[in-house]
Amino acid sequence: MHVVAGVLVDDSGRILIAQRPAGKHLAGMWEFPGGKLEPGETAVTALARELDEELGIAVDPASFEALIRVPWRYGERDMLLEALVVRAWTGEPAALDAAAIAWHAPASIDPGLLAPADRPILAALRLPWHYPISPADASPEEAAAWVLAALARGERLLQLRLPGLPKETVRAVAAQVLPEVGRVGARLLLSRDIEGALALGMGVHLSSAQLGELAARPLPLSLAVGASCHDARELERTSRLGCDFATLSPVVATASHPDAEPLGWPRFGRMAEAASLPVYALGGLGPGDVAEARLHAGQGVSAIRGFVQEPL
C-alpha cells in the first residue's frame, strides 16, 4: 500500500499534525495528514487531493519538497509512506476528517504520541544535514574545544567518540559541554556508552556490534539514538530497535579503512531509500557532499576529518 503524507510548515516553522479519529486503526494517535494513492495517481496528485479532503486547503503540487520515504509493516500489511513538505497553501486548515489538528514546533512534539510509521518523518524534520564526529585521538581538552567550536559554527548534531579514553573521562568531557549544547538547542551523542548517556540525559550512538546485542531501544524517545551500519541487514535491525537515524559506510574509499570495499553512491542510495529511518552517508565525505547524499535518499553527511574547521 502506497501512502503519502503532507508535512505542512507555516511561516514560524511549526508543523501540523492530525489526530486519528475513533474507530480507525491507531485511533487517538497523531500523524501527518494524507492517505492512500488511488489507481493512476502520483504521490503529488494524491497529496493535493487528500489535503483538500482532510483539511480543506488547496495546494500547488509543484511546490512540494521530498522529505523521506518510509517502508513500514503494520501486522501483515506492508506500506510505503512517502512524506512531502508543503510550505504554501490557500485556505485555513480544518479538521474535516481527523479528531483534531494542532500546530507544534518540531522539537516540542513527543514522538510517542505519533503513529510508529510517522516517527521517522519527525526525525527527518528534526535532523540537520551535518553529523560531525569528534577526532578519535583528541585529548579531553581538545575534545571539549572541538564540541564548542562545532556549536559556534552552527552544527546541531554531534557525536563524541573518544575510543582511546576511559569512559569516565569521556563522560566528564560530555558533562562539561552539555550546558552549551543545550543552550543552543543542539544534541550531543555519546559513542557506544548507553549507561553514560542515561546518566547524563543525552543521546547515544550505537556500534554495529551493539545492534545484535539489544532487544529494544536503549533510551527513551526523548533522547536521540543513532547507529553505525554497513549493510541492509544492519539498517533493518536499527529500524526494528526504534533508533532515530543511522550512518551507512563507507560510501567512498577512506584512509582510515583502506581494506573496506566502498558502497558507492548508487548502492548507498538503494539502501538508504529502502531503510525505514533517516540515513547519513559516512566515509571519505565532507560538507560538500551533502547535495549528493540527499540526491541519493540520504539525510545528509557524517564525517570525522571532513568537518574539521569547515564552515557551514
Backbone bond lengths (Angstrom), bond angles and torsions (degrees), N, CA, C in turn:
res aa  C-N    CA-C-N  psi(-1)  N-CA   C-N-CA  omega(-1)  CA-C   N-CA-C  phi
1 M - - - 1.452 - - 1.527 108.51 -
2 H 1.311 117.40 127.06 1.457 123.50 -179.82 1.522 108.05 -100.51
3 V 1.329 115.62 120.09 1.461 122.19 -177.98 1.518 108.02 -122.37
4 V 1.338 116.64 142.61 1.456 120.79 178.08 1.530 108.16 -119.81
5 A 1.344 115.45 141.16 1.457 121.17 -179.46 1.518 109.20 -126.28
6 G 1.323 116.33 142.57 1.455 121.78 178.93 1.516 111.34 -104.69
7 V 1.311 116.00 129.58 1.463 121.58 176.65 1.529 106.67 -103.88
8 L 1.320 116.85 94.51 1.455 121.69 -179.64 1.525 109.01 -77.90
9 V 1.318 116.40 125.85 1.465 122.64 179.89 1.515 108.18 -119.32
10 D 1.344 116.96 121.86 1.462 118.99 -179.99 1.530 111.13 -88.33
11 D 1.331 116.68 -178.05 1.465 121.38 -174.16 1.520 112.95 -65.02
12 S 1.325 118.01 -22.02 1.461 121.06 179.57 1.525 112.61 -94.87
13 G 1.352 116.90 3.50 1.460 120.46 178.46 1.508 114.69 89.12
14 R 1.334 117.65 2.89 1.461 119.54 176.88 1.534 110.49 -76.09
15 I 1.330 115.59 154.48 1.454 120.62 177.95 1.528 110.18 -120.37
16 L 1.320 115.19 153.87 1.459 120.79 -177.06 1.517 110.46 -99.54
17 I 1.330 116.90 132.28 1.456 122.28 172.76 1.524 108.48 -125.46
18 A 1.319 115.37 153.81 1.462 121.93 -176.19 1.522 109.75 -124.10
19 Q 1.329 116.15 143.47 1.461 120.98 -179.66 1.523 110.30 -94.77
20 R 1.338 115.87 129.51 1.453 120.82 -179.34 1.527 110.01 -67.01
21 P 1.346 117.63 134.36 1.469 120.66 -174.62 1.524 112.37 -77.02
22 A 1.311 115.43 164.71 1.459 121.89 177.31 1.523 109.91 -59.55
23 G 1.322 116.43 144.21 1.453 121.77 178.41 1.506 114.36 92.59
24 K 1.342 117.88 -11.98 1.458 121.46 178.55 1.520 110.50 -100.53
25 H 1.344 115.38 159.94 1.459 120.84 173.92 1.531 109.99 -55.57
26 L 1.323 117.07 133.68 1.466 122.87 -179.33 1.530 111.50 62.83
27 A 1.308 116.92 35.40 1.460 121.57 179.18 1.526 110.52 -55.12
28 G 1.328 115.43 137.89 1.454 121.21 178.67 1.515 113.99 92.30
29 M 1.336 117.50 -19.46 1.451 119.90 177.82 1.529 109.80 -82.17
30 W 1.325 115.30 161.07 1.458 120.77 -178.25 1.516 110.29 -102.39
31 E 1.322 115.76 153.40 1.459 121.48 -176.86 1.524 109.72 -154.02
32 F 1.320 115.45 172.98 1.459 120.75 171.92 1.528 107.78 -89.18
33 P 1.336 118.77 134.17 1.469 120.49 -174.14 1.520 112.39 -64.59
34 G 1.314 114.49 148.27 1.463 120.80 -179.82 1.509 109.53 160.01
35 G 1.330 116.11 -158.46 1.456 119.26 179.97 1.515 111.99 175.71
36 K 1.321 115.81 -171.21 1.464 123.17 -175.49 1.523 111.37 -74.68
37 L 1.318 114.21 147.65 1.460 120.68 173.18 1.523 109.41 -74.76
38 E 1.301 116.14 135.33 1.457 120.92 172.74 1.530 108.79 -83.60
39 P 1.347 118.19 159.52 1.471 120.29 179.00 1.524 112.06 -53.46
40 G 1.329 116.37 129.91 1.446 121.89 178.19 1.517 114.79 87.01
41 E 1.332 117.63 -5.87 1.459 119.94 -179.25 1.524 111.79 -86.51
42 T 1.313 116.27 149.69 1.454 121.82 166.92 1.528 107.76 -92.54
43 A 1.322 116.23 169.07 1.465 119.78 -179.86 1.524 110.99 -61.09
44 V 1.338 117.62 -40.38 1.467 119.57 -176.40 1.529 111.70 -70.54
45 T 1.326 117.75 -39.67 1.466 118.77 178.75 1.523 110.76 -70.19
46 A 1.334 116.52 -36.11 1.462 119.99 178.17 1.520 110.77 -65.02
47 L 1.330 116.99 -41.14 1.456 119.24 -178.70 1.525 110.99 -67.68
48 A 1.321 117.52 -40.75 1.465 119.52 176.86 1.527 110.57 -58.10
49 R 1.331 116.41 -43.08 1.469 120.10 178.66 1.526 111.02 -64.81
50 E 1.324 117.17 -46.18 1.458 121.47 -176.66 1.529 111.67 -63.81
51 L 1.338 117.49 -40.07 1.460 119.74 -179.24 1.527 111.53 -68.81
52 D 1.320 116.09 -30.44 1.463 119.74 173.71 1.518 109.88 -67.92
53 E 1.333 117.58 -45.94 1.464 121.76 -177.15 1.529 112.42 -70.76
54 E 1.334 117.24 -38.94 1.465 120.46 -173.44 1.520 113.64 -89.78
55 L 1.346 117.05 -32.51 1.468 120.02 -174.30 1.518 113.36 -120.38
56 G 1.328 117.82 -13.22 1.458 120.73 -179.55 1.507 114.19 72.81
57 I 1.336 116.20 32.28 1.467 119.94 179.14 1.520 109.82 -119.83
58 A 1.318 114.99 154.80 1.463 121.39 176.87 1.523 108.39 -107.29
59 V 1.322 116.10 133.61 1.463 120.77 -178.41 1.523 109.39 -129.71
60 D 1.326 114.56 156.43 1.462 120.85 176.35 1.526 107.83 -98.13
61 P 1.338 118.84 111.50 1.467 120.25 -178.36 1.523 113.73 -56.54
62 A 1.322 118.13 -25.36 1.459 120.33 -179.08 1.525 111.89 -68.59
63 S 1.343 117.14 -15.66 1.462 120.40 -177.21 1.528 112.98 -92.39
64 F 1.339 118.35 -4.30 1.462 120.96 -177.51 1.530 111.27 -67.31
65 E 1.335 116.09 146.82 1.457 122.67 175.26 1.524 108.90 -119.73
66 A 1.331 116.79 129.56 1.461 120.25 177.75 1.524 109.99 -67.06
67 L 1.329 117.01 137.13 1.466 121.38 178.94 1.522 111.37 -115.03
68 I 1.337 118.36 -62.35 1.458 121.72 -178.05 1.515 108.34 -161.56
69 R 1.337 116.05 150.21 1.467 123.23 172.29 1.522 107.50 -112.89
70 V 1.334 117.00 127.37 1.462 121.78 -172.77 1.526 110.54 -119.21
71 P 1.337 118.90 101.05 1.466 119.60 170.51 1.526 108.78 -68.23
72 W 1.324 117.94 134.94 1.467 120.06 -175.67 1.525 109.57 -147.79
73 R 1.309 115.67 158.03 1.469 120.37 175.67 1.522 108.86 -130.87
74 Y 1.329 116.08 122.26 1.453 123.04 171.32 1.523 107.42 -106.40
75 G 1.319 117.47 104.92 1.456 120.68 -177.18 1.518 110.36 64.02
76 E 1.311 117.24 -118.47 1.462 122.08 179.89 1.529 112.14 -97.85
77 R 1.326 117.18 2.99 1.463 120.86 -174.84 1.530 110.47 -101.96
78 D 1.337 115.66 123.34 1.462 120.80 174.82 1.527 109.09 -89.07
79 M 1.317 115.40 142.24 1.448 120.27 -176.78 1.525 109.01 -141.51
80 L 1.324 116.87 144.76 1.449 122.63 169.07 1.512 106.94 -114.25
81 L 1.334 116.16 114.64 1.456 122.10 -179.21 1.523 108.41 -102.40
82 E 1.318 116.47 114.59 1.460 122.23 -178.18 1.520 108.98 -106.36
83 A 1.339 116.56 121.23 1.460 121.26 -176.90 1.519 110.82 -104.11
84 L 1.319 116.31 132.02 1.461 123.44 178.83 1.524 109.04 -124.46
85 V 1.321 117.16 136.67 1.460 122.09 178.48 1.530 109.21 -84.45
86 V 1.333 115.96 136.67 1.461 123.08 -179.47 1.531 107.61 -124.62
87 R 1.328 117.78 120.25 1.467 121.11 -176.89 1.532 113.70 -114.53
88 A 1.321 117.26 -6.05 1.471 119.36 -179.65 1.522 109.20 -143.03
89 W 1.320 115.58 138.41 1.466 120.66 178.71 1.525 108.61 -158.95
90 T 1.321 115.24 166.96 1.455 122.10 177.24 1.516 108.64 -115.24
91 G 1.330 116.80 131.49 1.449 121.39 -178.00 1.521 111.28 105.45
92 E 1.321 115.45 167.80 1.467 121.81 179.55 1.529 108.75 -104.21
93 P 1.348 118.02 120.02 1.470 119.53 -178.86 1.531 111.73 -57.13
94 A 1.323 115.42 135.30 1.461 122.36 178.33 1.526 109.18 -134.33
95 A 1.328 116.61 153.76 1.468 121.93 -178.71 1.527 109.66 -82.45
96 L 1.348 116.82 77.48 1.459 121.18 -179.18 1.520 111.92 -80.43
97 D 1.335 117.28 -24.27 1.464 121.09 -177.71 1.522 111.99 -125.01
98 A 1.320 117.65 -26.12 1.462 122.38 -177.60 1.527 110.88 -87.89
99 A 1.346 115.50 162.88 1.458 120.08 174.68 1.521 110.68 -68.12
100 A 1.341 115.95 -32.33 1.461 121.19 179.25 1.518 108.42 -165.50
101 I 1.334 116.19 160.06 1.462 121.37 171.31 1.520 107.79 -127.87
102 A 1.335 116.58 156.28 1.465 119.96 -179.63 1.516 109.42 -153.73
103 W 1.337 115.17 148.32 1.458 122.03 176.49 1.524 109.05 -104.33
104 H 1.336 116.63 132.96 1.463 121.17 -179.52 1.527 109.93 -143.08
105 A 1.329 116.02 150.54 1.462 120.06 166.14 1.522 107.75 -67.50
106 P 1.330 119.22 137.03 1.474 120.30 -176.89 1.526 113.40 -52.61
107 A 1.328 117.92 -39.16 1.464 120.64 -177.35 1.519 112.66 -68.44
108 S 1.336 117.56 -19.14 1.469 120.06 -176.55 1.519 113.47 -90.41
109 I 1.320 118.22 -6.60 1.470 121.02 -175.85 1.518 110.49 -82.88
110 D 1.319 116.73 129.56 1.465 122.26 174.45 1.524 107.93 -78.26
111 P 1.357 118.45 113.91 1.477 119.51 -178.70 1.532 112.73 -57.97
112 G 1.329 117.48 -25.90 1.455 119.95 -179.69 1.507 113.84 -65.95
113 L 1.336 117.87 -17.23 1.464 121.08 177.93 1.520 112.24 -83.36
114 L 1.341 116.55 -15.54 1.456 120.82 -177.28 1.522 112.09 -86.37
115 A 1.322 116.43 151.30 1.463 120.47 169.59 1.524 108.25 -57.92
116 P 1.338 118.56 141.37 1.476 120.48 -173.26 1.523 114.34 -52.41
117 A 1.320 119.01 -40.34 1.465 120.78 -178.09 1.522 112.24 -69.09
118 D 1.341 117.50 -19.50 1.460 120.82 -179.42 1.524 112.47 -87.19
119 R 1.320 117.81 -13.75 1.466 119.96 -178.53 1.530 112.96 -64.35
120 P 1.341 119.88 -39.71 1.471 118.25 174.94 1.525 113.40 -62.04
121 I 1.325 117.82 -28.52 1.464 120.54 176.73 1.523 109.46 -65.49
122 L 1.322 116.81 -45.93 1.456 120.54 177.63 1.527 110.41 -62.00
123 A 1.338 116.83 -40.83 1.466 119.89 178.49 1.524 111.24 -60.68
124 A 1.330 116.63 -43.52 1.467 120.42 -179.97 1.522 111.27 -63.54
125 L 1.327 117.14 -34.31 1.458 120.80 177.93 1.525 111.38 -68.55
126 R 1.325 115.55 -38.77 1.462 120.29 -175.40 1.523 113.06 -78.81
127 L 1.313 117.20 -29.65 1.457 120.70 -172.15 1.521 111.79 -78.82
128 P 1.331 117.50 138.66 1.466 120.72 175.96 1.521 110.97 -78.87
129 W 1.317 116.83 178.30 1.463 121.52 179.44 1.527 112.18 -85.06
130 H 1.332 117.19 -14.30 1.466 121.44 -179.34 1.530 111.07 -112.07
131 Y 1.317 116.72 140.51 1.466 121.73 174.86 1.535 108.07 -138.29
132 P 1.357 117.85 80.20 1.457 120.38 -179.29 1.530 112.34 -72.39
133 I 1.336 115.21 147.66 1.469 123.16 177.75 1.525 107.76 -118.02
134 S 1.329 116.57 136.39 1.460 120.72 -176.24 1.527 111.14 -64.60
135 P 1.348 117.77 148.40 1.467 120.61 174.76 1.531 110.33 -58.89
136 A 1.336 116.51 130.03 1.463 120.67 -172.68 1.520 113.03 -65.17
137 D 1.331 118.06 -27.19 1.460 120.91 -175.43 1.523 112.90 -97.88
138 A 1.312 118.50 14.08 1.460 121.39 -178.30 1.523 111.19 -70.98
139 S 1.311 116.40 145.94 1.458 121.97 172.19 1.526 108.31 -76.18
140 P 1.344 118.47 166.96 1.471 119.00 177.33 1.518 112.68 -54.84
141 E 1.327 116.93 -42.77 1.463 120.36 -179.60 1.529 111.17 -65.94
142 E 1.324 116.31 -41.87 1.466 120.66 179.18 1.528 111.24 -66.23
143 A 1.329 116.70 -37.69 1.462 120.28 -179.73 1.523 111.03 -66.33
144 A 1.331 116.78 -43.12 1.464 119.77 177.86 1.519 110.75 -62.97
145 A 1.339 116.39 -41.91 1.462 120.15 178.53 1.519 110.83 -64.83
146 W 1.345 117.24 -37.52 1.473 121.21 178.55 1.527 110.83 -61.55
147 V 1.338 117.55 -44.76 1.461 120.70 179.07 1.521 110.56 -60.88
148 L 1.328 117.05 -48.46 1.459 120.67 -176.81 1.529 111.26 -64.34
149 A 1.331 117.12 -38.61 1.457 120.31 178.33 1.526 110.79 -66.40
150 A 1.334 116.91 -40.33 1.467 120.33 178.70 1.526 110.75 -64.03
151 L 1.321 117.20 -41.65 1.459 120.53 177.61 1.525 110.69 -62.55
152 A 1.340 115.99 -40.98 1.462 120.24 179.61 1.523 111.47 -63.97
153 R 1.357 117.37 -30.65 1.468 120.92 177.56 1.524 112.23 -75.10
154 G 1.317 116.09 -15.65 1.460 119.31 -179.13 1.512 114.47 110.39
155 E 1.331 119.14 1.67 1.464 120.62 177.70 1.524 109.52 -66.84
156 R 1.342 116.70 142.01 1.457 119.98 -176.07 1.529 113.94 -127.93
157 L 1.321 117.46 4.06 1.462 121.72 174.33 1.521 107.21 -142.73
158 L 1.336 116.55 119.13 1.451 121.24 -173.44 1.517 110.25 -135.52
159 Q 1.343 115.51 149.88 1.462 120.46 174.39 1.526 108.98 -116.59
160 L 1.333 115.58 128.52 1.456 121.69 176.50 1.527 107.93 -96.07
161 R 1.337 114.88 104.14 1.468 120.84 -176.44 1.536 107.87 -125.31
162 L 1.345 115.44 107.81 1.468 121.96 -178.01 1.524 108.14 -132.81
163 P 1.345 117.52 73.54 1.475 120.57 -171.19 1.523 114.18 -64.58
164 G 1.324 118.28 -19.44 1.456 119.87 -178.49 1.517 114.53 -86.55
165 L 1.336 117.67 -4.03 1.456 121.32 -177.33 1.528 111.35 -108.22
166 P 1.343 118.34 151.32 1.471 120.96 175.98 1.525 111.31 -61.30
167 K 1.338 116.13 151.37 1.463 120.18 -178.85 1.524 111.81 -56.73
168 E 1.326 116.15 -39.79 1.465 119.87 -177.56 1.529 110.63 -62.59
169 T 1.322 116.68 -37.02 1.460 120.68 179.32 1.525 110.96 -68.26
170 V 1.331 115.83 -43.25 1.471 119.82 179.26 1.525 109.94 -64.28
171 R 1.315 117.06 -40.43 1.466 119.86 178.05 1.520 111.15 -62.87
172 A 1.328 116.78 -36.49 1.465 120.34 178.35 1.527 110.96 -65.41
173 V 1.332 116.79 -38.82 1.467 120.39 176.54 1.530 109.48 -63.08
174 A 1.323 115.81 -45.01 1.462 119.53 179.94 1.524 111.14 -61.43
175 A 1.327 116.97 -45.13 1.455 120.39 -179.85 1.523 111.32 -61.79
176 Q 1.315 116.85 -33.75 1.462 121.59 -179.62 1.528 111.94 -65.65
177 V 1.348 117.09 -40.29 1.463 120.50 -174.30 1.521 114.00 -95.89
178 L 1.326 118.27 -13.01 1.461 120.50 -175.20 1.531 113.86 -58.02
179 P 1.335 119.80 -37.53 1.475 117.52 177.67 1.530 112.99 -57.60
180 E 1.328 117.45 -41.40 1.460 119.94 178.98 1.530 110.85 -71.60
181 V 1.333 116.78 -36.37 1.464 120.90 175.97 1.525 109.86 -57.54
182 G 1.324 115.76 -48.05 1.457 119.81 179.71 1.512 113.37 -67.59
183 R 1.324 116.87 -36.17 1.458 120.58 -177.04 1.525 111.77 -61.83
184 V 1.336 117.05 -36.64 1.471 119.91 -178.24 1.522 112.51 -94.74
185 G 1.341 117.41 3.47 1.455 120.28 178.12 1.509 114.41 75.52
186 A 1.338 116.90 27.96 1.466 121.44 179.19 1.525 110.25 -96.45
187 R 1.331 115.40 176.77 1.468 121.42 176.03 1.523 109.37 -132.18
188 L 1.326 114.92 134.64 1.460 122.57 178.17 1.518 108.22 -118.25
189 L 1.349 116.74 129.83 1.459 121.64 -179.47 1.523 109.72 -111.71
190 L 1.323 116.00 134.96 1.456 121.70 173.64 1.519 109.42 -82.65
191 S 1.304 117.50 134.46 1.458 121.00 177.65 1.522 110.34 -74.21
192 R 1.322 117.55 118.37 1.465 127.37 170.55 1.521 115.54 70.08
193 D 1.308 120.02 -17.41 1.466 122.58 -170.25 1.529 110.78 -90.66
194 I 1.332 116.28 86.72 1.463 121.35 -178.31 1.525 110.97 -66.69
195 E 1.333 117.23 -45.88 1.462 120.64 -178.98 1.528 111.07 -61.70
196 G 1.334 116.05 -42.82 1.450 119.36 178.52 1.512 112.23 -63.92
197 A 1.326 117.01 -40.25 1.456 120.85 179.14 1.524 110.97 -62.98
198 L 1.320 117.10 -42.47 1.463 120.88 178.20 1.519 110.85 -63.09
199 A 1.340 116.06 -43.94 1.458 120.24 -177.68 1.525 111.91 -64.50
200 L 1.324 116.19 -35.95 1.459 120.61 -176.86 1.528 113.33 -92.93
201 G 1.332 117.06 -9.09 1.457 120.37 -179.21 1.517 112.67 70.28
202 M 1.336 115.95 42.95 1.467 121.12 -178.72 1.515 109.21 -132.58
203 G 1.332 116.43 177.74 1.454 120.89 -177.64 1.514 112.78 -82.55
204 V 1.348 115.10 172.69 1.462 121.39 178.79 1.520 108.93 -136.92
205 H 1.338 115.60 146.61 1.462 121.26 173.13 1.518 107.36 -113.73
206 L 1.333 116.61 117.75 1.455 122.71 -175.51 1.525 111.41 -84.51
207 S 1.325 116.20 146.10 1.457 120.99 171.38 1.521 108.89 -79.45
208 S 1.329 116.71 164.06 1.462 119.97 178.35 1.522 110.59 -64.02
209 A 1.344 117.83 -31.74 1.465 120.35 178.09 1.524 111.12 -65.75
210 Q 1.322 117.80 -37.45 1.468 120.55 179.74 1.518 112.26 -65.73
211 L 1.318 117.54 -26.85 1.468 120.09 -179.82 1.521 111.46 -58.70
212 G 1.326 116.36 -35.91 1.456 120.02 -179.87 1.510 114.00 -80.38
213 E 1.331 117.44 -11.32 1.458 121.53 -177.24 1.520 113.13 -96.75
214 L 1.322 117.20 -16.85 1.460 121.76 -174.14 1.522 111.50 -99.87
215 A 1.329 115.01 143.86 1.460 120.07 177.53 1.518 112.00 -103.31
216 A 1.331 117.13 -14.05 1.458 120.69 -178.22 1.526 109.11 -154.19
217 R 1.312 115.84 167.65 1.461 121.64 176.84 1.521 109.12 -55.37
218 P 1.342 118.32 129.45 1.464 119.90 -172.91 1.519 114.95 -82.25
219 L 1.330 118.92 -13.95 1.453 122.52 -178.98 1.525 109.73 -128.38
220 P 1.328 117.76 157.73 1.476 119.30 175.38 1.518 111.06 -64.00
221 L 1.328 115.42 163.28 1.458 120.57 -177.33 1.526 112.60 -63.25
222 S 1.321 117.34 -18.58 1.459 120.47 -179.80 1.520 112.90 -75.92
223 L 1.339 117.92 -12.91 1.460 122.77 -179.81 1.518 109.29 -115.72
224 A 1.334 117.10 133.72 1.463 121.50 -173.82 1.524 112.13 -69.92
225 V 1.326 115.40 142.07 1.464 122.19 175.49 1.524 108.35 -129.97
226 G 1.331 116.04 118.81 1.453 122.26 173.34 1.518 109.78 -112.60
227 A 1.322 117.61 171.28 1.465 120.65 -179.48 1.521 110.04 -153.33
228 S 1.321 115.15 147.26 1.468 122.01 176.69 1.518 109.89 -89.89
229 C 1.330 116.32 126.49 1.464 121.54 -179.11 1.527 109.94 -129.61
230 H 1.341 113.74 154.65 1.462 119.42 179.92 1.525 112.31 -131.52
231 D 1.333 117.41 -6.43 1.463 120.10 178.95 1.526 109.44 -155.32
232 A 1.331 115.20 176.69 1.460 121.08 -175.93 1.520 111.92 -66.02
233 R 1.328 116.95 -34.24 1.469 120.15 -179.64 1.530 110.65 -63.58
234 E 1.311 116.43 -42.91 1.463 119.49 178.89 1.532 111.52 -68.67
235 L 1.315 117.45 -35.51 1.461 119.87 175.99 1.523 110.89 -62.81
236 E 1.327 116.69 -41.19 1.461 120.31 179.15 1.523 110.92 -64.34
237 R 1.324 117.01 -40.76 1.461 121.29 178.91 1.527 110.67 -65.83
238 T 1.335 116.72 -38.75 1.458 121.39 177.86 1.524 111.03 -61.01
239 S 1.314 116.33 -43.75 1.457 120.59 177.83 1.521 111.00 -65.42
240 R 1.316 117.47 -42.23 1.462 121.43 -178.63 1.530 111.51 -62.98
241 L 1.332 116.99 -31.86 1.461 120.63 177.69 1.528 112.19 -75.36
242 G 1.317 117.42 -11.97 1.452 120.59 -179.37 1.513 113.90 83.76
243 C 1.339 117.10 26.63 1.466 120.27 176.67 1.527 110.09 -68.65
244 D 1.318 115.19 158.75 1.463 119.92 -177.50 1.516 112.82 -84.24
245 F 1.338 116.90 -31.40 1.459 120.70 -179.18 1.523 108.82 -162.80
246 A 1.331 115.03 171.12 1.462 120.96 178.70 1.523 109.35 -138.24
247 T 1.321 115.81 158.68 1.463 121.64 163.89 1.519 106.91 -105.99
248 L 1.325 116.70 144.75 1.462 122.00 179.76 1.519 107.68 -126.34
249 S 1.343 115.96 124.00 1.467 119.79 -173.44 1.524 111.60 -149.98
250 P 1.380 114.88 165.74 1.470 127.17 -8.44 1.516 110.78 -88.67
251 V 1.319 115.75 138.79 1.461 119.66 179.72 1.528 110.22 -76.23
252 V 1.330 116.09 -44.57 1.466 121.13 175.10 1.526 108.07 -126.44
253 A 1.318 116.46 170.50 1.465 120.68 -178.59 1.523 110.33 -63.65
254 T 1.345 115.66 143.03 1.455 120.88 -179.86 1.519 110.09 -129.04
255 A 1.345 114.70 151.72 1.469 119.83 178.03 1.518 111.53 -69.66
256 S 1.340 117.22 -29.55 1.468 120.38 -177.60 1.522 112.58 -75.46
257 H 1.355 117.86 -25.06 1.469 121.61 178.98 1.532 108.30 -133.84
258 P 1.332 117.20 69.36 1.474 120.14 -173.72 1.531 113.68 -66.56
259 D 1.342 117.37 -21.35 1.465 120.09 -178.07 1.526 113.10 -89.46
260 A 1.325 117.70 -9.44 1.463 121.03 -178.59 1.528 110.48 -77.91
261 E 1.312 115.93 131.82 1.470 120.06 179.23 1.520 109.76 -75.62
262 P 1.324 118.48 120.19 1.469 120.05 -179.34 1.521 112.06 -67.57
263 L 1.328 114.91 146.17 1.463 120.65 179.66 1.524 111.52 -72.18
264 G 1.331 116.95 -38.79 1.459 120.88 -170.71 1.520 109.83 79.48
265 W 1.317 116.85 156.91 1.458 120.32 -176.34 1.529 114.44 -65.68
266 P 1.328 120.25 -41.54 1.470 118.10 -179.60 1.533 113.08 -60.21
267 R 1.333 116.21 -44.63 1.462 119.15 179.82 1.526 111.09 -68.42
268 F 1.330 116.70 -41.01 1.465 119.38 175.19 1.526 109.78 -55.94
269 G 1.326 116.80 -46.38 1.452 120.77 -177.83 1.512 113.05 -60.62
270 R 1.327 116.82 -41.33 1.467 119.65 179.54 1.522 110.86 -63.67
271 M 1.328 116.49 -42.34 1.463 119.42 -178.61 1.525 111.56 -72.15
272 A 1.339 117.40 -39.52 1.463 120.08 179.52 1.526 111.03 -65.18
273 E 1.325 117.66 -39.68 1.462 120.39 -179.40 1.521 111.45 -69.36
274 A 1.332 117.13 -30.09 1.460 120.60 179.94 1.523 112.53 -83.67
275 A 1.327 117.54 -10.44 1.459 121.18 -179.17 1.524 110.35 -77.95
276 S 1.336 116.29 154.78 1.462 120.99 -178.97 1.524 111.85 -102.24
277 L 1.329 116.72 31.12 1.459 121.64 178.80 1.522 108.77 -161.64
278 P 1.323 118.90 162.80 1.464 120.36 178.44 1.526 111.43 -64.14
279 V 1.343 116.14 142.74 1.469 121.81 -175.85 1.526 109.37 -129.27
280 Y 1.335 115.83 126.36 1.465 121.54 174.15 1.525 110.03 -92.92
281 A 1.319 116.07 138.41 1.461 122.03 173.90 1.526 108.85 -79.75
282 L 1.335 116.77 133.03 1.466 122.12 -176.87 1.521 109.08 -137.20
283 G 1.328 115.09 144.10 1.458 119.63 174.72 1.511 112.66 114.78
284 G 1.347 116.93 98.63 1.448 120.96 177.85 1.508 114.86 72.60
285 L 1.334 117.56 22.27 1.465 121.24 -173.61 1.520 111.35 -120.01
286 G 1.331 115.67 171.87 1.449 122.72 177.32 1.509 110.24 -154.29
287 P 1.342 117.35 -174.39 1.467 120.54 -177.80 1.520 114.06 -56.28
288 G 1.324 117.38 -29.48 1.458 120.05 179.81 1.512 114.33 -68.15
289 D 1.337 116.88 -9.18 1.471 121.22 -178.72 1.529 112.78 -99.30
290 V 1.328 117.93 4.85 1.466 120.33 -177.60 1.523 111.43 -59.30
291 A 1.330 117.78 -46.07 1.468 120.28 -177.88 1.522 110.91 -60.03
292 E 1.337 117.02 -40.74 1.466 120.24 179.12 1.520 110.74 -66.33
293 A 1.330 116.60 -40.23 1.465 119.92 178.93 1.523 110.69 -62.73
294 R 1.320 118.06 -44.05 1.452 120.47 -178.11 1.530 111.36 -70.61
295 L 1.315 116.43 -31.13 1.460 120.42 174.19 1.520 111.35 -62.96
296 H 1.348 116.44 -27.58 1.465 121.93 -179.31 1.528 111.78 -107.17
297 A 1.333 116.34 37.58 1.470 123.71 171.67 1.516 113.92 69.95
298 G 1.336 118.53 14.44 1.452 121.11 178.54 1.522 112.26 -86.42
299 Q 1.324 115.39 155.17 1.464 120.32 173.56 1.516 110.82 -72.32
300 G 1.331 116.02 -32.96 1.449 121.90 -178.17 1.516 109.32 167.51
301 V 1.340 116.65 -147.91 1.459 122.26 -173.53 1.518 110.19 -126.88
302 S 1.322 115.48 139.38 1.460 123.08 172.17 1.517 108.11 -117.71
303 A 1.328 117.13 145.67 1.455 120.30 -178.11 1.518 110.15 -164.81
304 I 1.332 114.84 161.55 1.465 121.96 172.55 1.526 108.40 -101.70
305 R 1.312 115.96 -70.74 1.467 120.60 -177.80 1.521 112.61 -70.43
306 G 1.336 116.90 -30.96 1.459 120.16 -173.82 1.512 114.52 -62.98
307 F 1.353 118.13 -21.56 1.442 120.69 -177.36 1.520 113.00 -102.49
308 V 1.308 118.59 1.48 1.454 121.02 -178.05 1.523 110.00 -62.68
309 Q 1.335 116.13 115.11 1.464 122.91 177.64 1.524 112.66 55.22
310 E 1.333 116.11 28.69 1.466 119.79 175.33 1.527 108.47 -94.27
311 P 1.315 120.36 123.48 1.476 120.87 176.61 1.520 110.32 -73.50
312 L 1.332 116.46 155.88 1.455 120.65 175.81 1.521 109.98 -71.95
